[in-house]
């Protein structure tokens, strides 16, 4: 309802009253209903839309990271994408999880509180099969993990959590530690049923047909100490700092890299017979004139024109210009 009505809206209301379409009491009742908003005190909104957007962007990077990482170490096509980000009660989260599954409770060594990573069997079982040398197939019947499979699964979860630290290292300090694992979500009582949690759901595809889910459940008390870092300005500042750090690191390693340099004095052609008859003191005619620049190759790519010389007892070359071929390559 607008605070100030236009003249056309006033005329429309008066015309409706005069025709008996509605009464003044109905108008007042409709206005009061528009001012009221439904609020469920059992599910308070503790995460703003800005928090949800920022967390989605953050974990889209995580999804790409683990897609590339798992594809590389398991030599298979594995795709992970963020499907949804939302806040729920812990009871709603546990009800939505299939049984059997693998719930992994973890924490960070320098941060209070625990979080949960739930790995759907349709995601986990093909990975275990790949890890054990198989083709990444899903068993015909859904079943609980054996002791050997559980041991392999925990190793995979550890790798996923290690990749999470790459994304979270500027927000939550410390190394991830697995606290416990559980295959039945209904027996797992990490939080009270009405506690608010943030659930980030990833859709996964292993191979061509194995589609599964991974849920990252972050309780409010786990995120509360760092929630202020999820504002857009703070988030942008963190990534700008990270970007500059990455640039500095790249420059450092590039400057420390060894490259091979070769100077070409000139080219000439002789017959095989002339080559076989070569002896010490013979002269080969080259295509360079006296005083003409030599070519300096960097990693087999022509880069500079140089002049020969000496530094002490060693031969040297002084760079005098950038080769034309190098300009063409830069463009």
N, C-alpha and C positions, 0 to 999 in steps of 0.2 A: 504494500500500500504506500503510495507516495505521500509525503508530508504536505505538499501543496498540489491541489487539483487544478487542471487547466479549465478554461471556461467551457470547452466542449464536454469535458467529463462532468462538470457541474450541471450543464444543461441536460445531459443524458440521464443523470440520476433524478433530477426533478421531473423529467418526462416519464421515467419509469414509476416514480411515486404517484404521479397523477393518473397513470393508467392502472395502477394497482398491481403491477408486476411483482413488487416486493414492498416490504414495510421498513420503516426506520430501524425497528428492532433487529430485523434480519441483516441490514447493512452493518449495524454495530456488532452483531454476533459474528459475521464473516470477518470483520476487521480484527476482532479479538483472536479468532482462529488462525489468521495469517501471522499474528505476532507470536503465537506459541510454537515451540519446536519440541519434538520428541527427544528425550534424553534418557538413555539407559544407564542407571547408576552402577549396574553390575559390569558394564563395559565402557568405562570412561575413555575418552579420546586423549591418549597421552602422547601420541605422535602426530605432528602437524603434517600437512601436505608437503611442505618444504622438506621435512625430514624424510618422508617416503620417496620423494623425487631424488633427493641426494643419495639415499641408500640404493636406489635402483641403478643410478648411473655408476656408483662405486662398484656394485656387484655385477654389472654388465662387463666391466673390465675383468673382474674375477672369473666370470664365465668364459671369456675368451682365453684367459690365461690357462685355466685348467683344461680347456679343449685342446690347446696346442700342447700342453705338457703331457696329458694322457695319450694323445695321438702319437707323440714322439716316443715315449717309453714303452708303449704297448704295440707300436707299429700297426695301428688300425685307425679307421676313420671314426672319431668320437667327437660329437658336437654337443655343446652345453649352452643353453640360453636362459635368460631370466624370463620366467613365465608370469610371475605376479609378486607384488610386495604389499603386504597388508598387516593390520593389527587384529589380533584375536585373543580370546581367553585361552589359557593353557589347556583347558578341557576340550575346547573346540579343536585345538591342534591335535591332541592325542586321538580324538574320535576320527579325524580325517585320515589318520595314518593306517595303512594296511597292515595286516598281520599274516605271516611273520615279516619283520623288517629288521633293520639294525639302527638302533639309537645310540649315538656316541655323545656322551657328556664330556665337554672339554672346558678348559680355562686357559687364561694367559698368566704366565708366571708373575708379571708385575701389575696385574689387574684383578680386582675383586669380582666375584660372581662367576657363575657357570653358564654355559650356553649348550645348545644341542644341535648336532647335525644328524639328520635322518636320511639314510641312503636306501632307496627303494630297491627290492630284490631284482626288478627288471633292469636296473642300472648296475647293481653290484655283481650279480651272478655272471653276466657276460665278461666283466672285467676280471673276475677271478679265473674264469676259463681261459682268458687270454694270458693272464699272468702265469698259469700253469702249462702253457704251451698249446692250448686249444685254439679253436677258430672263433671264439667269442660267442658261443651259442647259449641260449637260455634253456634250462631244463624243461622237460615236458610238463612236469608237475611242480607247482610251487611248494617248497618245503623249507624247513629251517636249515641253517648253515651247520655243517659238520665242524668239528674242532679244527681240522686242518683249514677248511674254508674260512672259518672265523679268524684264524691267525693271519691268513693272507689278506682278508678284508680289513683288519686293523692296520696292516702295513699300508694299504691303499688309502685309508682314512688319514693316516699320519701324513702322507704325501699331499693330500688335499688341504689339510690344515696348515702345512708348511707353506703352501701357495697362498693361503689366506693371509698369512703374515706379510706377504709382499704388498697386498692391498691395504692392510690395516696398520702398517708399521708407524705411520704418522698420526694415528688416532689412538690405538691401544698398544702399549709397550709390552715387551716380554715375548717369550716363546710359548707356543701352544703345548698343552699337556693334556693327554687323555685321562679323564678321571674314572670313567666306567663305561661299560657297554651293556645294552639290553636288547633282546630280540622281541619282547612283548611290550608295546607302548602302554598297555593298560596296567602293567605292573610297575611302571616307572613313575615315581612320585618326586620329581625334582622340585615342582612348585605346587602351590595350592590351585584348585581348579579354576578359580576366578582371577588369578593373576594375569595381567596383560603381557602379551608377548608379540614381538614383531616376527613375522614369518616370511622369509624370502624363498620362493619356490623356483627351482631350476628344472626345465624340461631337458631331457637327455636323449640322445640317439647313439647307440653303440652299433657300429656296422650299418646295415641297411634297414633292419626291421625291429631291433630291440629298443623300444621306447620306454623310458622310465622317468623317475622324478628324484630330485634331491631337495630336501627342505632344511633350511638354516633357521633355527628357532632361537631368537635373541630376546631374553626376558627384559622387561623394562628396567629392573634394578641392575642388570648387566650394562645397559646402554646409558643409564641416567648420568653417571659421572662424565661421560664424553659427549653427551647429546648436543651441547652447545657447539661442538666442532662440525656439526652437520648442517650449519647454515650455509647458504650459497656463497657468501663473502669469505667465510672461513675456509670452506671447501676449496674455493678457487685459489686462495692464498697458499694453501698447503700444496696444491698441485703445481702452482707457479714456482714455489720453492723447490719442489721435487724436480721439475723440469730443468731449472738452472743447475741443480746438483748433477743431473744426468749429463747436461752439456759439459760441465766442468770435468766430470769423470771421463767422458768421451774424448775431450781435448787432451787430457793427461795421457791416456793410453795411445792415442794417435801420435802424440809427440814422442812417446817412448818406443814406437814401433820401428823395426829395422826395414829399410827398403833397399833394393839392389839398384845401383847406378852403373850405367855403361856408356862410355864415350866412343862414338864412331869417328875415326879419323877420316875415312873416305871409302869409296867403293871402286873396285877395278875388276876386270875380267881377263883371264888368261886361259889358254887351252890346257888340256890334261898333260900333253907332252911338255909344255913350258913349266907346268907345276912340278912334274917329275924331274926336270932338269934344274930346278932352283938350287942355288948354292949360297953360302954366306957371302954377303956383299952385293948380291944382285938387287936391282931396283925394279919395283913394280909401279907402273903409272896409275895414279888414282884420279878420280873425277873432281878433286879439290885443288884450288889454286893457293899459292902461298898467302897467308894472312886471312884466308876465308874461315868463317866460324865452323866449328865441329858440332856434331849432334850429341846431345846428352839424353839418354833414355832412362826413365824412371819406371821400374817394373815392366820393361819391354814396351813402354809407351813413350814416343818422342815428346819431350816436354820443353827443353831449353836449348838455346844456342850458346856455345862456350868457346873460350880461347884457351889454348894449352899454356902451361907454365910449370914452375917448380916452387915448392916450399921446402927449403933445406935440401935434403937428398931425395925427396919424394916428388914424383910427378903429380901435377894438380891441374884443375880446370876451373876457370873463372866464368861464372854465368854472366852473360852480357845481355841476353834478351829472352823472351818467351817465344817458342817456336810457333809458326802460323798454324800448324796442325793442332797444337794445344789450344789455341783460341777457338778453332772449329769444334773441338771436343767439348770445351766449356759451354758453348752455345747450345 
